[in-house]
Amino acid sequence: GEDVEQSLFLSVREGDSSVINCTYTDSSSTYLYWYKQEPGAGLQLLTYIFSNMDMKQDQRLTVLLNKKDKHLSLRIADTQTGDSAIYFCAERASSASKIIFGSGTRLSIRP
Amino acid sequence: DAGVIQSPRHEVTEMGQEVTLRCKPISGHNSLFWYRQTMMRGLELLIYFNNNVPIDDSGMPEDRFSAKMPNASFSTLKIQPSEPRDSAVYFCASILKQGSPLHFGNGTRLTVT
């Protein structure tokens, strides 16, 4: 079945880069997503990548996809205090509309 | 664009009471999803609808949970009777079409005492 795994916590110094990693099991996934959740709010779409791409860049965000290893990463350059949140990796099962989420990685920023 | 609207934002109720959560998807979106978020289990898909028709309800925990989508602009998730273990944040989300990303509401925080 489908499964998405992430580490639970990441602590980064302000100004450094953050790299959040994710692995998934469905080799036929067509879309992979990164969402951000701030306290008391819903999940906000940050970026997504099609499975036929291996990299996507959007300002401070870089997504890397290794289809062979089923590994997805999100890099946030110049991490700021406003980046503190939980980051969710998600995949869309190719055979259905439903999207499967990882457990989320809580990113904390230290001065 | 008002986004996905959920109500209420917070609900506190006693065990055994009926709870109804409401969702208005983004206008024009044809699929709607209900998720539940807890510390222990993370984000779980409960049920989703395409064009108002339930497609997959395998995530609904038990018969106490039911969901309806009477029209394209409204859905409810009902728990009857509620139990303390139902305490969680319930999110509604919608998508424009298959392949589009999910747009989430701000959730309903349910506390059952």
gemmi code that builds the backbone of each chain (N, CA, C; Angstrom):
import gemmi

chains = {
    "A": [
        ("GLY", (0.814, -1.186, 0.000), (0.000, 0.000, 0.000), (0.855, 1.247, 0.000)),
        ("GLU", (0.189, 2.385, -0.025), (0.945, 3.626, -0.071), (1.390, 4.019, 1.327)),
        ("ASP", (2.588, 4.568, 1.421), (3.097, 5.046, 2.699), (4.075, 6.168, 2.415)),
        ("VAL", (4.050, 7.171, 3.296), (4.956, 8.313, 3.164), (5.606, 8.512, 4.517)),
        ("GLU", (6.930, 8.612, 4.556), (7.635, 8.721, 5.829), (8.531, 9.952, 5.862)),
        ("GLN", (8.536, 10.592, 7.021), (9.386, 11.758, 7.251), (9.930, 11.674, 8.666)),
        ("SER", (11.064, 12.336, 8.909), (11.530, 12.484, 10.274), (10.648, 13.516, 10.978)),
        ("LEU", (10.540, 13.404, 12.294), (9.574, 14.206, 13.026), (10.065, 15.622, 13.333)),
        ("PHE", (11.370, 15.780, 13.517), (11.885, 17.076, 13.965), (13.134, 17.471, 13.183)),
        ("LEU", (13.296, 18.795, 13.032), (14.513, 19.342, 12.461), (14.746, 20.694, 13.108)),
        ("SER", (15.972, 20.920, 13.570), (16.328, 22.212, 14.160), (17.452, 22.819, 13.335)),
        ("VAL", (17.272, 24.074, 12.970), (18.216, 24.745, 12.081), (18.522, 26.141, 12.621)),
        ("ARG", (19.736, 26.580, 12.426), (20.102, 27.943, 12.828), (19.567, 28.933, 11.787)),
        ("GLU", (19.091, 30.058, 12.288), (18.585, 31.101, 11.397), (19.651, 31.493, 10.377)),
        ("GLY", (19.249, 31.571, 9.125), (20.172, 31.933, 8.053), (20.772, 30.743, 7.329)),
        ("ASP", (20.751, 29.567, 7.980), (21.249, 28.358, 7.331), (20.172, 27.793, 6.407)),
        ("SER", (20.560, 26.764, 5.650), (19.582, 26.051, 4.823), (18.966, 24.920, 5.623)),
        ("SER", (17.681, 24.689, 5.368), (16.975, 23.544, 5.973), (16.725, 22.527, 4.874)),
        ("VAL", (16.947, 21.271, 5.185), (16.622, 20.211, 4.231), (15.706, 19.205, 4.921)),
        ("ILE", (14.516, 19.083, 4.400), (13.530, 18.160, 4.959), (13.365, 17.002, 3.969)),
        ("ASN", (13.499, 15.802, 4.476), (13.489, 14.620, 3.615), (12.214, 13.808, 3.773)),
        ("CYS", (11.905, 13.059, 2.718), (10.683, 12.270, 2.684), (10.924, 11.053, 1.788)),
        ("THR", (10.387, 9.922, 2.190), (10.405, 8.743, 1.326), (8.985, 8.250, 1.137)),
        ("TYR", (8.728, 7.668, -0.015), (7.390, 7.174, -0.311), (7.519, 5.794, -0.938)),
        ("THR", (6.402, 5.084, -0.992), (6.476, 3.698, -1.446), (5.808, 3.455, -2.793)),
        ("ASP", (4.869, 4.319, -3.162), (4.115, 4.059, -4.393), (4.935, 4.497, -5.606)),
        ("SER", (5.483, 3.553, -6.320), (6.348, 3.893, -7.447), (5.575, 4.503, -8.614)),
        ("SER", (4.263, 4.381, -8.579), (3.473, 4.953, -9.669), (2.905, 6.320, -9.310)),
        ("SER", (3.391, 6.914, -8.214), (2.938, 8.257, -7.838), (3.200, 9.233, -8.979)),
        ("THR", (2.231, 10.085, -9.227), (2.389, 11.036, -10.327), (2.689, 12.441, -9.845)),
        ("TYR", (2.220, 12.790, -8.649), (2.456, 14.115, -8.100), (2.966, 13.972, -6.670)),
        ("LEU", (3.914, 14.834, -6.315), (4.409, 14.865, -4.943), (4.369, 16.302, -4.467)),
        ("TYR", (3.940, 16.486, -3.220), (3.634, 17.826, -2.714), (4.393, 18.107, -1.419)),
        ("TRP", (4.601, 19.389, -1.189), (5.039, 19.868, 0.122), (4.023, 20.896, 0.620)),
        ("TYR", (3.549, 20.650, 1.853), (2.624, 21.560, 2.497), (3.255, 22.085, 3.783)),
        ("LYS", (2.834, 23.275, 4.177), (3.308, 23.908, 5.417), (2.113, 24.148, 6.321)),
        ("GLN", (2.246, 23.808, 7.601), (1.177, 24.062, 8.551), (1.712, 24.890, 9.710)),
        ("GLU", (1.143, 26.074, 9.855), (1.473, 26.926, 10.994), (0.477, 26.665, 12.110)),
        ("PRO", (0.811, 27.007, 13.353), (-0.075, 26.695, 14.486), (-1.484, 27.230, 14.281)),
        ("GLY", (-2.463, 26.375, 14.524), (-3.857, 26.792, 14.456), (-4.395, 26.989, 13.056)),
        ("ALA", (-3.645, 26.592, 12.063), (-4.080, 26.822, 10.683), (-4.143, 25.515, 9.912)),
        ("GLY", (-4.731, 25.585, 8.756), (-4.763, 24.436, 7.872), (-3.447, 24.283, 7.138)),
        ("LEU", (-3.380, 23.289, 6.272), (-2.171, 23.064, 5.502), (-2.176, 23.960, 4.273)),
        ("GLN", (-1.038, 24.565, 4.042), (-0.900, 25.485, 2.918), (0.058, 24.859, 1.901)),
        ("LEU", (-0.373, 24.794, 0.661), (0.489, 24.230, -0.367), (1.696, 25.133, -0.591)),
        ("LEU", (2.886, 24.553, -0.499), (4.117, 25.296, -0.778), (4.546, 25.131, -2.220)),
        ("THR", (4.619, 23.884, -2.641), (5.099, 23.576, -3.979), (4.768, 22.120, -4.285)),
        ("TYR", (4.809, 21.793, -5.576), (4.642, 20.390, -5.932), (5.446, 20.092, -7.182)),
        ("ILE", (5.668, 18.807, -7.411), (6.519, 18.397, -8.510), (5.880, 17.198, -9.190)),
        ("PHE", (5.962, 17.175, -10.493), (5.486, 16.014, -11.242), (6.558, 14.936, -11.212)),
        ("SER", (6.132, 13.720, -11.321), (7.083, 12.612, -11.179), (8.054, 12.516, -12.346)),
        ("ASN", (7.784, 13.241, -13.441), (8.733, 13.198, -14.561), (9.788, 14.307, -14.461)),
        ("MET", (9.786, 15.019, -13.339), (10.791, 16.050, -13.097), (11.723, 15.556, -12.003)),
        ("ASP", (12.931, 16.109, -11.939), (13.803, 15.759, -10.825), (14.152, 16.954, -9.954)),
        ("MET", (13.804, 18.152, -10.391), (14.080, 19.319, -9.581), (13.090, 20.423, -9.927)),
        ("LYS", (12.739, 21.178, -8.895), (11.927, 22.368, -9.116), (12.383, 23.425, -8.132)),
        ("GLN", (12.567, 24.643, -8.614), (13.013, 25.732, -7.742), (12.005, 26.859, -7.774)),
        ("ASP", (11.740, 27.408, -6.604), (10.800, 28.512, -6.489), (11.294, 29.414, -5.382)),
        ("GLN", (11.985, 30.478, -5.738), (12.560, 31.438, -4.794), (13.467, 30.699, -3.803)),
        ("ARG", (13.136, 30.701, -2.510), (14.026, 30.047, -1.534), (13.819, 28.544, -1.449)),
        ("LEU", (12.843, 28.034, -2.156), (12.506, 26.615, -2.061), (13.071, 25.830, -3.241)),
        ("THR", (13.684, 24.685, -2.943), (14.146, 23.765, -3.979), (13.639, 22.371, -3.631)),
        ("VAL", (12.971, 21.752, -4.580), (12.499, 20.386, -4.399), (13.344, 19.481, -5.271)),
        ("LEU", (13.824, 18.400, -4.679), (14.573, 17.392, -5.427), (13.837, 16.062, -5.339)),
        ("LEU", (13.730, 15.390, -6.468), (13.047, 14.106, -6.527), (13.978, 13.055, -7.103)),
        ("ASN", (14.156, 11.976, -6.359), (14.908, 10.816, -6.825), (13.911, 9.675, -6.960)),
        ("LYS", (13.439, 9.462, -8.186), (12.393, 8.449, -8.387), (12.902, 7.045, -8.120)),
        ("LYS", (14.152, 6.826, -8.443), (14.710, 5.475, -8.273), (14.673, 5.069, -6.803)),
        ("ASP", (15.052, 6.013, -5.931), (15.069, 5.731, -4.502), (13.766, 6.116, -3.815)),
        ("LYS", (12.829, 6.672, -4.561), (11.555, 7.156, -4.005), (11.830, 8.122, -2.843)),
        ("HIS", (12.643, 9.113, -3.133), (13.063, 10.065, -2.117), (12.794, 11.474, -2.615)),
        ("LEU", (12.176, 12.260, -1.756), (11.829, 13.654, -2.056), (12.426, 14.536, -0.967)),
        ("SER", (12.962, 15.680, -1.348), (13.472, 16.599, -0.334), (13.023, 18.020, -0.637)),
        ("LEU", (12.947, 18.794, 0.431), (12.619, 20.219, 0.331), (13.750, 20.990, 0.991)),
        ("ARG", (14.371, 21.861, 0.237), (15.424, 22.701, 0.785), (14.911, 24.126, 0.884)),
        ("ILE", (15.068, 24.706, 2.064), (14.698, 26.106, 2.278), (15.993, 26.861, 2.499)),
        ("ALA", (16.309, 27.751, 1.594), (17.530, 28.545, 1.714), (17.300, 29.711, 2.671)),
        ("ASP", (18.387, 30.107, 3.379), (18.316, 31.282, 4.256), (17.101, 31.198, 5.174)),
        ("THR", (17.050, 30.159, 5.981), (15.879, 29.902, 6.826), (15.626, 31.053, 7.791)),
        ("GLN", (14.366, 31.460, 7.877), (13.955, 32.571, 8.721), (13.022, 32.074, 9.831)),
        ("THR", (12.830, 32.916, 10.852), (11.954, 32.502, 11.952), (10.542, 32.231, 11.465)),
        ("GLY", (10.118, 32.908, 10.419), (8.781, 32.683, 9.873), (8.630, 31.341, 9.187)),
        ("ASP", (9.734, 30.646, 9.001), (9.657, 29.305, 8.398), (9.334, 28.236, 9.439)),
        ("SER", (9.295, 28.611, 10.701), (8.940, 27.644, 11.747), (7.525, 27.138, 11.508)),
        ("ALA", (7.410, 25.833, 11.363), (6.104, 25.232, 11.052), (6.295, 23.724, 10.972)),
        ("ILE", (5.204, 23.047, 10.666), (5.291, 21.618, 10.348), (5.196, 21.489, 8.840)),
        ("TYR", (6.078, 20.718, 8.254), (6.116, 20.532, 6.810), (5.710, 19.094, 6.483)),
        ("PHE", (4.717, 18.992, 5.619), (4.186, 17.689, 5.230), (4.560, 17.369, 3.794)),
        ("CYS", (5.039, 16.179, 3.612), (5.243, 15.606, 2.299), (3.993, 14.806, 1.951)),
        ("ALA", (3.591, 14.797, 0.696), (2.397, 14.045, 0.307), (2.554, 13.526, -1.112)),
        ("GLU", (1.908, 12.409, -1.361), (1.928, 11.862, -2.714), (0.498, 11.584, -3.164)),
        ("ARG", (0.315, 11.703, -4.464), (-0.981, 11.333, -5.031), (-0.838, 9.947, -5.619)),
        ("ALA", (-1.664, 9.038, -5.126), (-1.686, 7.699, -5.703), (-2.165, 7.808, -7.142)),
        ("SER", (-1.460, 7.171, -8.045), (-1.759, 7.365, -9.470), (-3.128, 6.853, -9.861)),
        ("SER", (-3.629, 5.899, -9.094), (-4.877, 5.253, -9.498), (-6.110, 5.921, -8.906)),
        ("ALA", (-5.904, 6.962, -8.129), (-7.057, 7.552, -7.446), (-6.820, 9.027, -7.204)),
        ("SER", (-7.861, 9.688, -6.723), (-7.721, 11.117, -6.432), (-7.084, 11.368, -5.074)),
        ("LYS", (-7.080, 10.357, -4.202), (-6.691, 10.654, -2.832), (-5.202, 10.926, -2.711)),
        ("ILE", (-4.883, 11.762, -1.737), (-3.507, 12.161, -1.462), (-3.127, 11.625, -0.091)),
        ("ILE", (-1.952, 10.982, -0.018), (-1.466, 10.392, 1.226), (-0.381, 11.293, 1.806)),
        ("PHE", (-0.514, 11.607, 3.096), (0.415, 12.514, 3.760), (1.380, 11.771, 4.669)),
        ("GLY", (2.588, 12.310, 4.778), (3.503, 11.864, 5.808), (3.093, 12.428, 7.156)),
        ("SER", (3.868, 12.093, 8.171), (3.537, 12.505, 9.536), (3.903, 13.949, 9.822)),
        ("GLY", (4.655, 14.555, 8.922), (5.046, 15.937, 9.129), (6.377, 16.071, 9.852)),
        ("THR", (7.159, 17.064, 9.460), (8.439, 17.381, 10.120), (8.310, 18.756, 10.756)),
        ("ARG", (8.523, 18.796, 12.046), (8.437, 20.086, 12.751), (9.789, 20.781, 12.655)),
        ("LEU", (9.797, 21.922, 11.970), (11.024, 22.703, 11.781), (11.079, 23.804, 12.818)),
        ("SER", (12.151, 23.806, 13.604), (12.342, 24.894, 14.569), (13.612, 25.644, 14.217)),
        ("ILE", (13.578, 26.924, 14.446), (14.679, 27.811, 14.070), (15.322, 28.343, 15.344)),
        ("ARG", (16.628, 28.208, 15.453), (17.327, 28.738, 16.613), (18.186, 29.933, 16.189)),
        ("PRO", (18.310, 30.895, 17.075), (19.030, 32.133, 16.704), (20.525, 31.919, 16.529)),
    ],
    "B": [
        ("ASP", (-11.283, 34.995, -3.886), (-11.487, 33.582, -3.578), (-11.477, 33.409, -2.067)),
        ("ALA", (-12.605, 32.939, -1.500), (-12.719, 32.849, -0.049), (-11.992, 31.646, 0.504)),
        ("GLY", (-11.601, 30.702, -0.321), (-10.969, 29.507, 0.196), (-11.989, 28.529, 0.731)),
        ("VAL", (-11.510, 27.433, 1.280), (-12.390, 26.433, 1.887), (-12.813, 26.946, 3.264)),
        ("ILE", (-14.097, 26.929, 3.517), (-14.619, 27.479, 4.772), (-15.180, 26.359, 5.625)),
        ("GLN", (-14.698, 26.284, 6.858), (-15.185, 25.266, 7.786), (-15.812, 25.947, 9.001)),
        ("SER", (-16.821, 25.279, 9.517), (-17.426, 25.764, 10.762), (-17.907, 24.587, 11.589)),
        ("PRO", (-17.913, 24.742, 12.907), (-17.305, 25.843, 13.658), (-15.786, 25.707, 13.697)),
        ("ARG", (-15.087, 26.707, 14.193), (-13.625, 26.597, 14.358), (-13.275, 25.725, 15.548)),
        ("HIS", (-14.110, 25.832, 16.573), (-13.908, 25.040, 17.780), (-15.249, 24.465, 18.215)),
        ("GLU", (-15.195, 23.226, 18.706), (-16.410, 22.584, 19.202), (-16.028, 21.781, 20.436)),
        ("VAL", (-16.711, 22.077, 21.528), (-16.515, 21.308, 22.756), (-17.849, 20.672, 23.103)),
        ("THR", (-17.847, 19.382, 23.306), (-19.099, 18.687, 23.572), (-18.852, 17.554, 24.556)),
        ("GLU", (-19.930, 17.064, 25.098), (-19.820, 15.946, 26.031), (-19.979, 14.609, 25.316)),
        ("MET", (-19.360, 13.627, 25.871), (-19.453, 12.280, 25.319), (-20.916, 11.887, 25.137)),
        ("GLY", (-21.208, 11.289, 23.996), (-22.564, 10.847, 23.719), (-23.368, 11.815, 22.883)),
        ("GLN", (-22.917, 13.045, 22.797), (-23.637, 14.046, 22.007), (-23.322, 13.891, 20.517)),
        ("GLU", (-24.233, 14.384, 19.709), (-24.024, 14.415, 18.264), (-23.241, 15.656, 17.888)),
        ("VAL", (-22.304, 15.488, 16.979), (-21.483, 16.601, 16.505), (-21.604, 16.681, 14.989)),
        ("THR", (-21.801, 17.878, 14.480), (-21.848, 18.078, 13.026), (-20.839, 19.148, 12.628)),
        ("LEU", (-19.941, 18.766, 11.752), (-18.939, 19.689, 11.221), (-19.325, 20.032, 9.791)),
        ("ARG", (-19.062, 21.273, 9.416), (-19.529, 21.755, 8.116), (-18.381, 22.268, 7.268)),
        ("CYS", (-18.589, 22.159, 5.973), (-17.546, 22.589, 5.042), (-18.158, 23.149, 3.770)),
        ("LYS", (-17.606, 24.260, 3.329), (-17.966, 24.827, 2.024), (-16.699, 24.827, 1.178)),
        ("PRO", (-16.655, 24.024, 0.120), (-15.436, 23.984, -0.704), (-15.319, 25.237, -1.561)),
        ("ILE", (-14.191, 25.375, -2.203), (-14.000, 26.483, -3.134), (-14.937, 26.284, -4.322)),
        ("SER", (-15.569, 27.357, -4.724), (-16.523, 27.290, -5.822), (-15.850, 26.756, -7.085)),
        ("GLY", (-16.487, 25.772, -7.702), (-15.947, 25.204, -8.931), (-15.090, 23.960, -8.710)),
        ("HIS", (-14.695, 23.726, -7.464), (-13.922, 22.516, -7.177), (-14.860, 21.319, -7.170)),
        ("ASN", (-14.406, 20.210, -7.764), (-15.340, 19.097, -7.900), (-15.027, 17.905, -7.007)),
        ("SER", (-13.985, 18.020, -6.171), (-13.708, 16.942, -5.219), (-13.517, 17.533, -3.832)),
        ("LEU", (-14.014, 16.813, -2.839), (-13.936, 17.288, -1.458), (-13.455, 16.151, -0.563)),
        ("PHE", (-12.593, 16.507, 0.368), (-11.947, 15.519, 1.236), (-12.154, 15.915, 2.687)),
        ("TRP", (-12.322, 14.927, 3.546), (-12.322, 15.135, 4.998), (-11.119, 14.396, 5.588)),
        ("TYR", (-10.309, 15.141, 6.356), (-9.153, 14.577, 7.041), (-9.311, 14.797, 8.539)),
        ("ARG", (-8.635, 13.938, 9.316), (-8.574, 14.112, 10.762), (-7.099, 14.149, 11.148)),
        ("GLN", (-6.753, 15.082, 12.036), (-5.360, 15.216, 12.465), (-5.267, 15.051, 13.966)),
        ("THR", (-4.432, 14.114, 14.404), (-4.128, 13.934, 15.822), (-2.625, 13.798, 15.987)),
        ("MET", (-2.162, 13.998, 17.209), (-0.734, 13.848, 17.474), (-0.292, 12.405, 17.230)),
        ("MET", (-1.141, 11.478, 17.637), (-0.746, 10.069, 17.574), (-0.756, 9.513, 16.149)),
        ("ARG", (-1.738, 9.909, 15.365), (-1.945, 9.265, 14.063), (-1.675, 10.185, 12.880)),
        ("GLY", (-1.322, 11.434, 13.166), (-1.033, 12.357, 12.073), (-2.288, 12.714, 11.310)),
        ("LEU", (-2.148, 12.877, 9.996), (-3.244, 13.313, 9.139), (-3.824, 12.088, 8.431)),
        ("GLU", (-5.071, 11.800, 8.727), (-5.722, 10.611, 8.170), (-6.853, 11.036, 7.231)),
        ("LEU", (-6.906, 10.432, 6.070), (-8.029, 10.672, 5.162), (-9.231, 9.854, 5.629)),
        ("LEU", (-10.348, 10.526, 5.843), (-11.556, 9.839, 6.305), (-12.420, 9.418, 5.122)),
        ("ILE", (-12.692, 10.370, 4.231), (-13.588, 10.117, 3.108), (-13.362, 11.180, 2.055)),
        ("TYR", (-13.618, 10.850, 0.784), (-13.630, 11.910, -0.207), (-14.745, 11.706, -1.220)),
        ("PHE", (-15.155, 12.821, -1.802), (-16.254, 12.866, -2.758), (-15.747, 13.405, -4.097)),
        ("ASN", (-16.246, 12.851, -5.183), (-16.091, 13.439, -6.520), (-17.475, 13.781, -7.041)),
        ("ASN", (-17.660, 15.027, -7.451), (-18.971, 15.460, -7.952), (-20.099, 15.037, -7.007)),
        ("ASN", (-19.892, 15.266, -5.738), (-20.864, 15.046, -4.669), (-21.095, 13.574, -4.335)),
        ("VAL", (-20.394, 12.670, -4.988), (-20.601, 11.243, -4.758), (-19.452, 10.699, -3.914)),
        ("PRO", (-19.753, 9.997, -2.808), (-18.653, 9.433, -2.011), (-17.908, 8.355, -2.799)),
        ("ILE", (-16.592, 8.486, -2.872), (-15.778, 7.567, -3.665), (-15.064, 6.550, -2.775)),
        ("ASP", (-14.509, 7.028, -1.678), (-13.724, 6.146, -0.806), (-13.966, 6.562, 0.633)),
        ("ASP", (-14.652, 5.724, 1.377), (-14.898, 6.029, 2.798), (-14.183, 5.025, 3.691)),
        ("SER", (-13.159, 4.396, 3.162), (-12.464, 3.362, 3.923), (-11.758, 3.907, 5.154)),
        ("GLY", (-11.539, 5.206, 5.191), (-10.875, 5.808, 6.341), (-11.811, 6.200, 7.469)),
        ("MET", (-13.103, 6.088, 7.240), (-14.052, 6.433, 8.301), (-13.897, 5.407, 9.422)),
        ("PRO", (-13.668, 5.881, 10.650), (-13.281, 4.967, 11.728), (-14.334, 3.903, 12.040)),
        ("GLU", (-15.560, 4.285, 12.090), (-16.610, 3.338, 12.461), (-17.961, 3.944, 12.111)),
        ("ASP", (-18.988, 3.175, 12.389), (-20.332, 3.591, 11.970), (-20.821, 4.863, 12.651)),
        ("ARG", (-20.161, 5.266, 13.693), (-20.574, 6.511, 14.356), (-20.299, 7.724, 13.477)),
        ("PHE", (-19.447, 7.543, 12.480), (-19.076, 8.633, 11.589), (-19.855, 8.511, 10.280)),
        ("SER", (-20.374, 9.653, 9.827), (-21.033, 9.673, 8.529), (-20.764, 11.019, 7.872)),
        ("ALA", (-20.736, 11.023, 6.543), (-20.503, 12.263, 5.805), (-21.467, 12.334, 4.637)),
        ("LYS", (-21.878, 13.559, 4.347), (-22.775, 13.792, 3.225), (-22.301, 14.985, 2.422)),
        ("MET", (-22.696, 14.982, 1.161), (-22.438, 16.147, 0.314), (-23.687, 16.345, -0.542)),
        ("PRO", (-24.664, 17.036, -0.027), (-25.944, 17.173, -0.739), (-25.858, 18.006, -2.005)),
        ("ASN", (-24.868, 18.886, -2.084), (-24.671, 19.665, -3.302), (-23.205, 20.068, -3.406)),
        ("ALA", (-22.870, 20.715, -4.495), (-21.455, 21.000, -4.789), (-20.836, 22.012, -3.836)),
        ("SER", (-21.662, 22.690, -3.045), (-21.106, 23.758, -2.220), (-21.207, 23.483, -0.725)),
        ("PHE", (-21.515, 22.247, -0.348), (-21.700, 21.997, 1.082), (-21.484, 20.526, 1.418)),
        ("SER", (-20.784, 20.303, 2.535), (-20.611, 18.932, 3.027), (-20.652, 18.951, 4.551)),
        ("THR", (-21.100, 17.843, 5.126), (-21.094, 17.700, 6.576), (-20.413, 16.402, 6.967)),
        ("LEU", (-19.797, 16.443, 8.126), (-19.248, 15.246, 8.762), (-19.909, 15.154, 10.133)),
        ("LYS", (-20.569, 14.033, 10.370), (-21.333, 13.895, 11.596), (-20.775, 12.745, 12.429)),
        ("ILE", (-20.728, 12.965, 13.733), (-20.306, 11.915, 14.666), (-21.439, 11.742, 15.675)),
        ("GLN", (-21.970, 10.537, 15.735), (-23.085, 10.262, 16.636), (-23.052, 8.818, 17.081)),
        ("PRO", (-22.875, 8.543, 18.364), (-22.539, 9.475, 19.439), (-21.043, 9.737, 19.486)),
        ("SER", (-20.669, 10.911, 19.960), (-19.253, 11.255, 20.035), (-18.604, 10.607, 21.265)),
        ("GLU", (-17.291, 10.379, 21.155), (-16.509, 9.806, 22.239), (-15.242, 10.634, 22.438)),
        ("PRO", (-14.642, 10.583, 23.631), (-13.417, 11.373, 23.869), (-12.318, 11.091, 22.849)),
        ("ARG", (-12.197, 9.863, 22.373), (-11.143, 9.547, 21.406), (-11.376, 10.165, 20.032)),
        ("ASP", (-12.521, 10.791, 19.830), (-12.779, 11.509, 18.581), (-12.173, 12.912, 18.606)),
        ("SER", (-11.664, 13.317, 19.757), (-11.056, 14.648, 19.865), (-9.884, 14.763, 18.895)),
        ("ALA", (-9.919, 15.787, 18.070), (-8.924, 15.958, 17.007), (-9.225, 17.262, 16.281)),
        ("VAL", (-8.385, 17.582, 15.309), (-8.705, 18.661, 14.380), (-9.168, 18.017, 13.079)),
        ("TYR", (-10.316, 18.431, 12.617), (-10.900, 17.873, 11.391), (-10.766, 18.912, 10.284)),
        ("PHE", (-10.140, 18.487, 9.201), (-9.928, 19.382, 8.065), (-10.771, 18.947, 6.879)),
        ("CYS", (-11.259, 19.940, 6.189), (-11.906, 19.744, 4.903), (-10.978, 20.341, 3.847)),
        ("ALA", (-10.926, 19.714, 2.689), (-10.087, 20.215, 1.600), (-10.807, 19.961, 0.282)),
        ("SER", (-10.489, 20.767, -0.715), (-11.094, 20.545, -2.032), (-10.046, 20.709, -3.119)),
        ("ILE", (-10.344, 20.109, -4.272), (-9.483, 20.260, -5.440), (-10.331, 20.595, -6.649)),
        ("LEU", (-9.696, 21.296, -7.591), (-10.399, 21.714, -8.800), (-10.711, 20.511, -9.682)),
        ("LYS", (-9.719, 19.669, -9.889), (-9.884, 18.493, -10.738), (-8.788, 17.518, -10.362)),
        ("GLN", (-8.921, 16.282, -10.837), (-7.912, 15.280, -10.498), (-6.539, 15.736, -10.976)),
        ("GLY", (-5.574, 15.645, -10.082), (-4.232, 16.099, -10.389), (-3.922, 17.453, -9.784)),
        ("SER", (-4.954, 18.214, -9.436), (-4.735, 19.519, -8.810), (-4.362, 19.334, -7.341)),
        ("PRO", (-3.644, 20.279, -6.762), (-3.314, 20.167, -5.333), (-4.524, 20.462, -4.449)),
        ("LEU", (-4.461, 19.960, -3.240), (-5.514, 20.182, -2.254), (-5.447, 21.596, -1.692)),
        ("HIS", (-6.617, 22.163, -1.464), (-6.738, 23.428, -0.748), (-7.478, 23.138, 0.551)),
        ("PHE", (-6.850, 23.463, 1.667), (-7.405, 23.122, 2.969), (-8.149, 24.296, 3.604)),
        ("GLY", (-9.164, 23.947, 4.398), (-9.760, 24.902, 5.314), (-8.902, 25.011, 6.560)),
        ("ASN", (-9.314, 25.875, 7.482), (-8.540, 26.071, 8.706), (-8.856, 25.049, 9.791)),
        ("GLY", (-9.799, 24.176, 9.522), (-10.049, 23.078, 10.435), (-11.051, 23.394, 11.528)),
        ("THR", (-11.601, 22.332, 12.098), (-12.453, 22.421, 13.288), (-11.772, 21.620, 14.387)),
        ("ARG", (-11.485, 22.299, 15.492), (-10.884, 21.588, 16.623), (-12.017, 21.056, 17.501)),
        ("LEU", (-12.115, 19.743, 17.552), (-13.177, 19.094, 18.317), (-12.615, 18.534, 19.614)),
        ("THR", (-13.272, 18.872, 20.710), (-12.923, 18.311, 22.011), (-14.156, 17.643, 22.578)),
        ("VAL", (-14.029, 16.368, 22.868), (-15.136, 15.603, 23.460), (-14.732, 15.224, 24.876)),
        ("THR", (-15.508, 15.691, 25.848), (-15.145, 15.453, 27.253), (-15.967, 14.316, 27.858)),
    ],
}
model = gemmi.Model(1)
for chain_id, residues in chains.items():
    chain = gemmi.Chain(chain_id)
    for i, (resn, *xyz) in enumerate(residues, 1):
        res = gemmi.Residue()
        res.name, res.seqid = resn, gemmi.SeqId(i, " ")
        for name, pos in zip(("N", "CA", "C"), xyz):
            atom = gemmi.Atom()
            atom.name, atom.element = name, gemmi.Element(name[0])
            atom.pos, atom.b_iso = gemmi.Position(*pos), 0.0
            res.add_atom(atom)
        chain.add_residue(res)
    model.add_chain(chain)
structure = gemmi.Structure()
structure.add_model(model)
structure.setup_entities()
